[in-house]
Amino acid sequence: MLTAASLLAVVALGLSAAHSKVNKHKPWIETSYHGVITENTDVVLLDPPLVALDKDAPIPYAGEICAFNIHGLEAPFEAVVLNGTSGEGQVRARGLVDCELQKEYTFIIQAHDCGSGPGGTEGKKSHKAVVHIQVNDVNEFAPVFREPQYQAAVTEGKIYDNILQVEATDQDCSPQYSQICNYQITTTNIPFAIDRNGNIRNTEKLIYDEEQQYEIQVTAWDCGQKRALHSVLVRIDVKPVCKPGWQGWNKRVDYEPGTGSKPLFPKMHLETCGGPLSSVRTTVDLLTSHIGKGCDRETYSEKSMQKLCGASSGSTDLLPAPSAATNWTTSLMTDSGRDSDLIFRFDGHQAAKIPDWVVPQKLMDQFTIATWMKHGPSPGLRAEKETLLCNSDKTEMNRHHYSLYVHNCRLVFLLRRDFTQMDTFRPAEFHWKLDQICDKEWHYYVVNVEFPAVTLYVDGVTFDPYLVTDDWPIHPSQIDVQLTVGACWQGGEVTKPRFTQYFRGSLSGMTLRPGKIESQKVISCLQACKEGLDINSLESLDKSIKFHFNPAQSILVMEGEDLENMNTAVKKVSYINSRQFPTPGVRHLRISTTVQCFGEDTCITIPDIEAVVMVLQPSEPRITITGMERQTHPASDLRAQGVALFRQLHIISTVNTGDTVAHSTDKRQGILEEIIHNLDYCDILVLGEELRPDQESLQLQRSILHGKHLDATNSTSGMSIYGVDSMANYEEVIREVHYYNLRPEDLTERRFRLTCSELNGRYTSNEFNSEVSILHNSEVRAHVSQSVAAPKHMQLVHHPYMIDELYPEHTSGVPSVATMVIVMCIASLVVVVVLGIYRIHLTHQQEVKLSATSNEQDGTWDDSALTITVNPMENVQYAQATEEVVTSEEENEEEDEDEDEDEDDITSAESDDSEEEADVQLPTIQGTKRLNWQKTTY
């Protein structure tokens, strides 16, 4: 029997079987789908369309489609049912898709029916279908060039198929929009073209001289015809046809004085156009023949240069500056445009006779002849002798005792001894054949004679004669000889004495030194150039580079095998000028180079290059002399110890370190800066009548010159102190120059003028005048009498402010009785003290007169009457007045007692002083080299 439970189970099982028979089939869809979606949208177009079919239709629920499920969580898509009965569906994006991020998507989709009832129970799934979706691109990006700009270089004269290629990109994802379909040059009127691939070419030959660089603007389009937002700049440099040579050098290099060594070619390098080299030889030539005597040398006088270089004393300057004392050079032509460098030009018609008092009487076996000479080839097929220096008979005969001359570009020195010196056949003519003699350049020639040997120095380099001829000595005679410069004197064997064998060229600094020969060190110093070539950081120069300077350092030769090392070495070549005040102007440079290749003597030719060094104008110094301009001395001082003319002398030099700033109402100069430099002479000129040698003189202790590069000459027109030395040493020496006058009775004053120079007059000081007033005995007595009489006529000067403070009750200006009493008492005391000191002074009168250490101010007197200002409350002022009166009394009595003796003769003490000073008085000559001895009237 069946129970109730069993019956219920049977019923449920029957119902289930009935329903399963209703939803018998699974939905059906295509096995694959292809879809397309445009970026930035959400609708997907599927092919075929999304439709699910179910065979259970039209049974409700069982034949309907309830959903489409997508498998693949990363897919940004969803599927929706549009119509459950027909099974239509749609796939769409959950958000906007970007082709540039992902171009394609693939995922799985399934369809679900609605099952057997509203709840979708016992629903069935279709098979899985593959969906492939492609994202369509939108042309949203413009082309962009890969580089911000492009640059290329081409050689002139060639047509290039492809100079360079520009390239643009597009960020769009599709080929249609991401590919660049066209390029275009937007710059007009240029000889260039571009193709679809961005290749730029020139359409005609480029010429470097016409255009060295072209700037081109280029744009691009993608295949969707979207243009680039920004064009790109293309620079094309045009290079000249590769020519071997130096590149990267400046035609002008400015040199500022005082800056030391300055590189000439800091960026220069040698272009060899790729040819392999085995060696390079470079020569740098500094051309300075137009500067002074061949280069920038010190322009001091010959005497100053010899003193500076330590030359032996005793030389005679045969070509000094024209002056009253050296008038034999007055008729010669001088070249005054050489920066104070004294140069004499001879054109074959001028010569100079050297006075007998200047010429050394006898030349011994040792002597030196030195001169600067600039000479060119002589005209004519058979050139005549051109005499630089000649010593010949003055009259009757025509014998040459010694001479230096040029003949056919050969330098010849003739030395004929006489029988009093030797009586054998000995060397007499010495010949040198040198290129320097006729190269039209300045050279320094020194002939050192150590008979019978003769040595020639040219620019410090020794040369032996190539030919020496002998001759017999000259027979002795009583005929006087004549020394000449620029020609030879023919005094005999002719109708009229005349010059012959004239010199054509330039001479300077000719000296003759008997008894001694110069050392090579001194000769090198005298001709040394102060400018030249240099190598910076010589220690860092590569060891493979060989270099060589000529003695003047105007030519530098460098050799090496490695091109890079040679380029580095050339960059170190510098110009240097060690003068404090160099000669401004242009110096020319020439660089010549030879190159050798492997297995060949010369493979390429390197052209020479020329440049200039511009030496700028140095700041000109202003030399200023200051000191005491007026001083008064009694006549006895001039007789006894003399008067120091420039005791308070000061010499300074300043330069203007700034430019002048001019305004309409205000003109201001730059800052004056004191500098230190040398002087080469100071002249003391007597103004008015010349000194009377029997009673007046300027004297200087010789010991003052010891240890200094200074010397001095003296004359009746003044004194010249010369030599290259510091301003401090000049000050020290000039302060010791004393003026003496043994008989000053007929003089009331003497005036002197001091001027100093640097670089032989290139820079001169102001004219400083010093006046010495002379007090005679009568003037001294009158002066002292006034001083002694002053207490009897004392003038009382009251200070109002003192009276107001001490005696306010007497502000009316009337002195009180007490004040008058005090004044009278003090005046009486002053007279008593003066008389007492005067009597003591008489006892020691002679010692005071003979004292050699008298204060210079004791001899300076004031011609005005003595005025004493008395303060009744301060005894100190009266003590000062008392001292003045005492001094006046002493001098008055002293002069009264010795008046007769002073008028007749000098004292014994003064005679002793004069004898003492005579030992140190400088040698007197007829005149001084630079002083203008014209008399000045005041």
TORZA-949559 format. One record per residue (C-alpha): x, y, z. Coordinates in steps of 0.05 Angstrom, whole numbers, padded with zeros to 5 digits, always signed. Example, Ala and Ser with C-alpha at 12.3 -4.5 7.8 and 13.67 -1.06 7.14 Angstrom:
+00246-00090+00156
+00273-00021+00143
//
This chain:
+00000+00000+00000
+00024+00069-00017
+00030+00119+00038
+00016+00194+00031
+00089+00212+00028
+00101+00164-00027
+00044+00194-00065
+00072+00264-00059
+00140+00243-00085
+00109+00210-00144
+00070+00272-00160
+00132+00318-00157
+00171+00271-00201
+00116+00272-00252
+00113+00348-00253
+00188+00353-00264
+00186+00307-00322
+00131+00347-00353
+00171+00412-00349
+00235+00382-00377
+00197+00362-00436
+00178+00436-00447
+00252+00469-00449
+00283+00416-00492
+00334+00458-00533
+00394+00504-00520
+00398+00572-00552
+00440+00577-00615
+00487+00632-00639
+00542+00639-00691
+00608+00609-00675
+00647+00675-00687
+00634+00748-00696
+00674+00806-00725
+00660+00876-00700
+00682+00947-00713
+00680+01005-00665
+00703+01077-00679
+00748+01105-00625
+00715+01154-00578
+00646+01120-00589
+00612+01060-00553
+00573+01024-00608
+00601+00961-00639
+00580+00939-00708
+00581+00863-00711
+00584+00820-00772
+00540+00779-00771
+00492+00814-00724
+00484+00785-00655
+00421+00741-00657
+00407+00679-00613
+00356+00626-00636
+00319+00574-00593
+00279+00515-00621
+00234+00517-00560
+00200+00579-00588
+00146+00599-00585
+00140+00566-00517
+00142+00621-00466
+00206+00627-00427
+00236+00565-00458
+00238+00595-00527
+00259+00666-00505
+00330+00695-00496
+00343+00728-00430
+00418+00748-00433
+00485+00748-00468
+00545+00736-00424
+00616+00758-00442
+00674+00719-00415
+00739+00759-00405
+00740+00810-00349
+00791+00854-00384
+00748+00867-00444
+00716+00936-00438
+00652+00913-00471
+00582+00888-00451
+00526+00852-00489
+00452+00870-00481
+00387+00836-00505
+00348+00881-00551
+00289+00832-00562
+00283+00768-00521
+00231+00737-00568
+00271+00748-00631
+00337+00737-00596
+00369+00802-00622
+00427+00830-00581
+00480+00885-00583
+00552+00891-00561
+00575+00960-00536
+00634+00991-00500
+00629+01005-00427
+00669+01069-00439
+00705+01106-00495
+00759+01064-00529
+00825+01093-00556
+00858+01063-00616
+00925+01090-00596
+00920+01048-00532
+00893+00984-00563
+00873+00971-00635
+00837+00902-00627
+00798+00863-00575
+00778+00788-00572
+00730+00756-00522
+00678+00698-00514
+00602+00708-00515
+00545+00660-00495
+00468+00666-00501
+00421+00645-00444
+00347+00627-00451
+00295+00643-00398
+00287+00571-00374
+00221+00542-00355
+00191+00600-00318
+00195+00672-00296
+00253+00657-00249
+00295+00630-00306
+00302+00564-00272
+00330+00507-00311
+00353+00556-00366
+00400+00531-00420
+00464+00563-00449
+00486+00565-00520
+00555+00545-00542
+00612+00595-00536
+00625+00642-00594
+00688+00683-00608
+00680+00757-00618
+00737+00797-00651
+00729+00873-00650
+00774+00923-00687
+00779+00996-00664
+00774+01045-00722
+00823+01105-00719
+00806+01179-00720
+00858+01229-00748
+00866+01268-00684
+00942+01278-00684
+00985+01323-00730
+01055+01303-00754
+01113+01322-00708
+01187+01323-00730
+01234+01278-00693
+01288+01333-00683
+01278+01405-00661
+01325+01426-00717
+01370+01395-00770
+01440+01416-00792
+01486+01393-00848
+01547+01418-00885
+01563+01415-00959
+01623+01434-01000
+01614+01488-01051
+01611+01472-01125
+01576+01404-01121
+01505+01378-01134
+01481+01330-01079
+01426+01278-01089
+01414+01276-01014
+01443+01327-00966
+01403+01304-00906
+01335+01273-00889
+01283+01302-00844
+01232+01256-00811
+01164+01269-00780
+01119+01221-00741
+01044+01217-00725
+01015+01186-00662
+00951+01162-00696
+00944+01086-00695
+00922+01072-00765
+00967+01071-00827
+00921+01120-00860
+00931+01174-00808
+00998+01155-00777
+01038+01154-00842
+01071+01218-00870
+01051+01226-00942
+01085+01291-00960
+01140+01342-00941
+01145+01413-00965
+01198+01469-00961
+01162+01533-00942
+01222+01580-00950
+01223+01612-01018
+01278+01630-01067
+01328+01579-01044
+01365+01528-01087
+01338+01466-01049
+01282+01414-01059
+01252+01358-01016
+01218+01292-01036
+01161+01252-01004
+01210+01216-00959
+01241+01280-00931
+01306+01279-00969
+01334+01349-00983
+01379+01363-01042
+01408+01425-01075
+01382+01444-01143
+01443+01484-01163
+01516+01490-01144
+01528+01529-01081
+01582+01583-01077
+01615+01597-01010
+01632+01669-01026
+01559+01684-01040
+01527+01648-00981
+01560+01612-00923
+01496+01585-00891
+01423+01572-00912
+01364+01569-00864
+01305+01528-00890
+01235+01518-00860
+01203+01449-00874
+01133+01424-00859
+01098+01355-00865
+01028+01324-00880
+01001+01256-00858
+00960+01214-00906
+00897+01243-00876
+00922+01311-00901
+00933+01337-00831
+00992+01387-00831
+01045+01393-00778
+01030+01447-00728
+01103+01471-00727
+01154+01473-00782
+01226+01451-00770
+01289+01492-00782
+01343+01463-00826
+01411+01496-00829
+01458+01479-00885
+01529+01506-00881
+01568+01516-00944
+01642+01501-00938
+01693+01523-00987
+01729+01471-01028
+01778+01439-00980
+01842+01478-00985
+01900+01458-00941
+01919+01514-00894
+01913+01545-00826
+01843+01558-00801
+01813+01593-00739
+01862+01651-00734
+01850+01726-00727
+01881+01776-00772
+01892+01825-00715
+01913+01814-00643
+01912+01873-00595
+01967+01876-00543
+01958+01919-00481
+02024+01943-00450
+02042+01909-00385
+02001+01846-00396
+02061+01800-00406
+02057+01743-00455
+01994+01740-00499
+01976+01679-00543
+01972+01697-00616
+01934+01636-00644
+01892+01606-00588
+01842+01572-00636
+01884+01560-00698
+01892+01491-00729
+01920+01463-00793
+01872+01434-00845
+01905+01381-00888
+01841+01355-00923
+01851+01285-00895
+01919+01271-00925
+01966+01229-00883
+02027+01268-00862
+02096+01247-00840
+02122+01315-00814
+02103+01388-00807
+02150+01447-00802
+02121+01515-00783
+02159+01582-00780
+02130+01643-00745
+02165+01708-00764
+02154+01772-00725
+02169+01831-00771
+02190+01893-00732
+02240+01927-00779
+02197+01990-00781
+02200+01997-00705
+02259+02038-00681
+02325+02004-00698
+02294+01938-00720
+02251+01923-00660
+02225+01954-00595
+02288+01969-00556
+02301+02016-00499
+02308+02086-00528
+02355+02113-00475
+02416+02151-00498
+02478+02112-00516
+02514+02133-00452
+02455+02113-00409
+02450+02046-00443
+02524+02032-00433
+02517+02050-00359
+02456+02006-00353
+02489+01946-00386
+02553+01952-00345
+02598+01973-00403
+02668+01997-00389
+02674+02072-00377
+02713+02118-00423
+02674+02110-00487
+02666+02169-00534
+02598+02182-00566
+02614+02203-00637
+02541+02215-00657
+02509+02251-00598
+02447+02293-00601
+02460+02361-00631
+02472+02416-00579
+02517+02475-00565
+02570+02429-00536
+02562+02375-00589
+02552+02417-00650
+02587+02372-00700
+02523+02332-00712
+02480+02395-00723
+02487+02392-00799
+02468+02318-00804
+02398+02295-00821
+02361+02263-00762
+02301+02218-00762
+02258+02249-00707
+02198+02204-00717
+02228+02144-00682
+02201+02149-00612
+02259+02189-00583
+02309+02141-00616
+02365+02185-00645
+02379+02164-00716
+02423+02199-00768
+02409+02190-00842
+02465+02197-00893
+02447+02206-00967
+02517+02209-00996
+02526+02284-00985
+02534+02293-00909
+02590+02278-00861
+02614+02302-00794
+02683+02323-00769
+02695+02302-00697
+02730+02357-00657
+02801+02342-00635
+02783+02350-00561
+02732+02294-00568
+02776+02244-00605
+02820+02196-00565
+02892+02214-00580
+02920+02145-00589
+02887+02078-00599
+02927+02023-00566
+02926+01949-00583
+02857+01943-00551
+02797+01985-00569
+02724+01978-00591
+02683+02010-00645
+02607+02001-00640
+02550+02028-00682
+02479+02014-00706
+02475+02011-00782
+02420+02004-00833
+02447+01996-00904
+02424+01972-00972
+02460+01953-01036
+02501+02009-01067
+02479+02035-01135
+02521+02022-01197
+02558+01963-01224
+02623+01981-01189
+02603+02008-01121
+02648+02058-01086
+02671+02053-01015
+02622+02079-00964
+02657+02103-00901
+02625+02097-00833
+02686+02121-00793
+02752+02146-00818
+02816+02174-00786
+02860+02205-00839
+02912+02259-00848
+02884+02329-00838
+02932+02362-00888
+02989+02348-00937
+02978+02273-00946
+02920+02226-00956
+02936+02168-00909
+02881+02129-00873
+02904+02109-00805
+02842+02069-00788
+02772+02066-00819
+02709+02025-00822
+02674+02023-00889
+02627+01983-00934
+02648+01960-01003
+02605+01915-01047
+02564+01892-00988
+02627+01874-00950
+02647+01906-00885
+02721+01925-00882
+02761+01949-00822
+02828+01983-00838
+02881+01991-00785
+02950+02018-00804
+03000+02022-00749
+03061+02068-00753
+03134+02052-00744
+03134+02076-00673
+03090+02017-00656
+03120+01963-00701
+03164+01956-00763
+03141+01890-00793
+03090+01868-00845
+03027+01859-00803
+02952+01850-00814
+02919+01915-00837
+02852+01900-00871
+02798+01854-00844
+02740+01835-00890
+02671+01806-00873
+02619+01785-00924
+02550+01781-00890
+02479+01785-00914
+02462+01833-00858
+02505+01888-00888
+02458+01902-00947
+02391+01875-00924
+02363+01945-00908
+02351+01925-00836
+02379+01951-00771
+02437+01913-00741
+02485+01926-00684
+02559+01921-00704
+02616+01917-00654
+02689+01913-00676
+02732+01887-00619
+02806+01898-00633
+02859+01858-00596
+02914+01869-00645
+02930+01829-00687
+02862+01795-00676
+02798+01831-00695
+02729+01803-00679
+02663+01827-00708
+02597+01821-00670
+02532+01829-00709
+02470+01829-00665
+02510+01794-00611
+02535+01738-00657
+02610+01733-00672
+02639+01730-00742
+02711+01719-00762
+02738+01755-00823
+02739+01714-00887
+02798+01754-00913
+02856+01788-00877
+02909+01827-00917
+02976+01851-00890
+03011+01917-00901
+03071+01956-00878
+03065+02006-00821
+03057+02080-00837
+03119+02124-00833
+03116+02171-00774
+03101+02245-00787
+03079+02308-00751
+03015+02314-00792
+02952+02321-00752
+02895+02272-00764
+02821+02283-00773
+02767+02235-00749
+02703+02237-00790
+02636+02200-00792
+02597+02188-00856
+02655+02200-00903
+02732+02204-00904
+02770+02269-00902
+02819+02280-00958
+02864+02337-00936
+02924+02326-00981
+02941+02308-01053
+02881+02349-01077
+02871+02421-01098
+02819+02433-01044
+02810+02390-00982
+02743+02354-00983
+02702+02295-00961
+02703+02231-01002
+02675+02161-01000
+02607+02183-00972
+02563+02134-00935
+02491+02120-00956
+02447+02093-00901
+02429+02105-00828
+02474+02105-00767
+02460+02111-00693
+02497+02105-00627
+02568+02103-00655
+02619+02099-00599
+02695+02091-00594
+02726+02062-00532
+02802+02060-00528
+02842+02014-00484
+02787+01962-00471
+02743+01914-00510
+02671+01898-00494
+02648+01831-00468
+02596+01791-00506
+02548+01799-00447
+02550+01874-00452
+02543+01872-00527
+02482+01828-00522
+02452+01875-00471
+02463+01936-00515
+02427+01907-00575
+02374+01865-00539
+02303+01870-00564
+02249+01881-00512
+02195+01849-00555
+02192+01781-00587
+02158+01714-00594
+02148+01668-00534
+02119+01599-00518
+02068+01596-00461
+02076+01537-00413
+02139+01512-00446
+02142+01454-00398
+02075+01428-00424
+02099+01426-00496
+02100+01356-00524
+02170+01326-00525
+02162+01307-00598
+02159+01380-00619
+02227+01410-00635
+02232+01486-00633
+02285+01539-00644
+02288+01615-00634
+02335+01663-00668
+02376+01707-00620
+02327+01765-00625
+02268+01718-00613
+02234+01746-00675
+02234+01679-00712
+02208+01614-00683
+02214+01548-00720
+02175+01486-00697
+02179+01415-00725
+02138+01353-00709
+02110+01289-00737
+02041+01290-00705
+01991+01341-00731
+01952+01347-00666
+02015+01360-00626
+02035+01413-00676
+01966+01446-00671
+01974+01447-00595
+02043+01477-00600
+02021+01532-00647
+01966+01552-00599
+02020+01566-00546
+02059+01616-00590
+02054+01685-00557
+02078+01757-00564
+02113+01792-00506
+02138+01863-00497
+02176+01875-00432
+02181+01951-00438
+02141+01990-00388
+02125+02041-00443
+02129+02002-00509
+02127+02035-00577
+02055+02033-00600
+02036+02010-00669
+02032+01950-00716
+02078+01889-00715
+02069+01843-00775
+02067+01767-00768
+02081+01716-00822
+02068+01641-00813
+02097+01594-00865
+02089+01518-00864
+02116+01459-00903
+02086+01389-00900
+02115+01322-00920
+02075+01259-00935
+02097+01187-00930
+02143+01169-00987
+02139+01239-01018
+02181+01301-01009
+02122+01349-01011
+02050+01327-01018
+02007+01389-01005
+02022+01463-01004
+02003+01504-00944
+01995+01578-00961
+02029+01630-00917
+01985+01672-00873
+01997+01743-00849
+01970+01776-00787
+01986+01837-00744
+01998+01851-00671
+01972+01919-00652
+02010+01946-00592
+01963+01995-00559
+01984+02064-00535
+02011+02059-00463
+01985+02107-00410
+02033+02166-00413
+02065+02183-00346
+02065+02253-00320
+02130+02268-00284
+02122+02322-00231
+02178+02357-00193
+02161+02395-00129
+02202+02428-00075
+02222+02495-00045
+02220+02547-00100
+02251+02606-00061
+02303+02609-00007
+02345+02665+00022
+02416+02658+00048
+02470+02706+00073
+02529+02714+00027
+02574+02679+00077
+02536+02613+00066
+02551+02614-00008
+02625+02623+00006
+02631+02572+00061
+02588+02510+00056
+02548+02528-00006
+02473+02525-00015
+02434+02461-00029
+02389+02482-00087
+02338+02425-00082
+02340+02402-00010
+02265+02389-00007
+02260+02358-00076
+02207+02307-00092
+02197+02271-00159
+02134+02231-00172
+02100+02203-00234
+02027+02191-00246
+01983+02161-00300
+01910+02173-00315
+01874+02106-00305
+01806+02130-00331
+01778+02164-00391
+01759+02237-00391
+01685+02248-00380
+01662+02313-00411
+01598+02348-00394
+01569+02414-00414
+01590+02448-00349
+01634+02395-00316
+01697+02361-00340
+01726+02307-00297
+01787+02265-00309
+01799+02193-00290
+01835+02172-00228
+01909+02191-00224
+01951+02132-00201
+02023+02139-00179
+02071+02093-00215
+02144+02075-00208
+02192+02079-00266
+02263+02100-00282
+02291+02166-00305
+02349+02173-00353
+02372+02244-00341
+02358+02308-00302
+02386+02375-00324
+02400+02435-00279
+02401+02497-00322
+02428+02564-00299
+02378+02618-00317
+02405+02686-00337
+02480+02695-00343
+02524+02633-00343
+02565+02617-00282
+02631+02654-00275
+02681+02597-00270
+02730+02638-00229
+02681+02648-00172
+02616+02606-00183
+02605+02532-00189
+02555+02475-00180
+02586+02418-00140
+02566+02347-00124
+02602+02297-00079
+02627+02239-00122
+02612+02191-00065
+02537+02204-00074
+02541+02169-00142
+02571+02105-00115
+02526+02044-00121
+02481+02079-00171
+02476+02076-00247
+02487+02151-00250
+02541+02198-00274
+02544+02274-00281
+02575+02327-00324
+02585+02400-00305
+02593+02466-00342
+02582+02540-00334
+02511+02531-00360
+02491+02480-00309
+02497+02407-00290
+02470+02343-00323
+02459+02280-00283
+02447+02220-00328
+02439+02145-00327
+02380+02097-00322
+02361+02094-00249
+02302+02101-00202
+02268+02166-00184
+02289+02156-00112
+02363+02153-00131
+02355+02215-00173
+02322+02251-00115
+02379+02231-00068
+02433+02256-00116
+02399+02322-00137
+02387+02341-00064
+02463+02342-00055
+02477+02391-00112
+02506+02454-00080
+02516+02524-00109
+02580+02560-00088
+02600+02632-00099
+02667+02658-00073
+02650+02731-00087
+02575+02740-00083
+02578+02815-00067
+02552+02837-00135
+02495+02787-00138
+02427+02792-00106
+02397+02727-00133
+02410+02666-00176
+02357+02625-00212
+02361+02552-00233
+02315+02507-00272
+02309+02431-00263
+02278+02384-00314
+02279+02307-00316
+02267+02257-00371
+02249+02185-00383
+02267+02148-00447
+02313+02202-00475
+02261+02257-00474
+02200+02217-00494
+02169+02236-00427
+02193+02300-00394
+02176+02331-00327
+02151+02401-00312
+02203+02457-00308
+02218+02468-00235
+02250+02535-00219
+02291+02548-00157
+02311+02618-00135
+02367+02634-00086
+02365+02705-00057
+02430+02731-00028
+02432+02775+00035
+02492+02820+00040
+02523+02849+00104
+02485+02915+00103
+02419+02880+00092
+02434+02832+00149
+02452+02890+00196
+02389+02927+00179
+02348+02865+00189
+02379+02851+00257
+02374+02924+00279
+02300+02923+00267
+02295+02859+00307
+02333+02887+00367
+02296+02954+00366
+02229+02920+00366
+02220+02918+00443
+02225+02995+00446
+02166+03002+00399
+02128+02940+00420
+02059+02936+00393
+02008+02908+00440
+01955+02865+00408
+01902+02841+00457
+01858+02781+00444
+01786+02804+00458
+01762+02736+00478
+01817+02730+00530
+01801+02798+00559
+01727+02783+00561
+01738+02719+00599
+01790+02744+00649
+01766+02816+00658
+01693+02820+00641
+01689+02888+00674
+01736+02917+00622
+01697+02899+00560
+01699+02971+00538
+01768+02959+00509
+01808+03004+00557
+01864+02965+00591
+01867+02967+00667
+01925+02996+00706
+01946+02927+00729
+01951+02904+00657
+01996+02962+00638
+02042+02950+00697
+02049+02877+00679
+02065+02894+00607
+02119+02945+00626
+02151+02896+00674
+02155+02841+00624
+02184+02889+00571
+02239+02910+00619
+02255+02838+00634
+02261+02822+00560
+02313+02878+00550
+02355+02853+00609
+02354+02781+00584
+02374+02802+00513
+02433+02843+00538
+02457+02785+00580
+02454+02734+00525
+02487+02783+00477
+02549+02789+00523
+02554+02714+00529
+02549+02707+00453
+02608+02755+00442
+02653+02708+00480
+02640+02650+00433
+02633+02689+00368
+02690+02656+00330
+02665+02584+00345
+02596+02601+00321
+02622+02631+00256
+02667+02571+00239
+02614+02518+00256
+02601+02475+00194
+02535+02448+00219
+02497+02513+00220
+02424+02505+00209
+02402+02527+00140
+02343+02564+00169
+02389+02608+00211
+02411+02641+00147
+02341+02657+00123
+02317+02726+00142
+02252+02763+00138
+02257+02835+00114
+02194+02857+00149
+02196+02890+00217
+02189+02845+00278
+02120+02846+00308
+02108+02813+00375
+02039+02794+00398
+02033+02795+00474
+01981+02759+00514
+01985+02788+00584
+01964+02722+00615
+02012+02676+00579
+02087+02685+00590
+02102+02633+00537
+02088+02681+00481
+02136+02731+00510
+02188+02677+00516
+02182+02663+00441
+02188+02736+00425
+02249+02739+00469
+02282+02684+00430
+02271+02721+00365
+02301+02785+00393
+02361+02747+00421
+02374+02717+00353
+02371+02785+00320
+02419+02815+00371
+02469+02759+00361
+02470+02764+00286
+02473+02840+00289
+02534+02842+00334
+02568+02786+00295
+02561+02821+00229
+02584+02888+00258
+02648+02858+00284
+02667+02820+00221
+02643+02870+00170
+02711+02895+00147
+02740+02825+00142
+02682+02800+00100
+02688+02858+00051
+02762+02849+00038
+02769+02773+00035
+02738+02709+00057
+02754+02680+00126
+02805+02626+00136
+02750+02577+00152
+02717+02592+00085
+02782+02582+00048
+02789+02514+00080
+02719+02496+00058
+02734+02516-00013
+02796+02473-00017
+02757+02415+00012
+02702+02420-00040
+02751+02426-00098
+02767+02352-00090
+02696+02331-00104
+02677+02381-00159
+02654+02344-00221
+02693+02350-00286
+02675+02411-00327
+02661+02407-00401
+02643+02460-00451
+02570+02441-00449
+02521+02387-00432
+02489+02340-00482
+02415+02356-00473
+02417+02424-00439
+02397+02484-00480
+02448+02535-00456
+02411+02596-00481
+02414+02653-00432
+02348+02671-00401
+02332+02741-00378
+02283+02755-00323
//
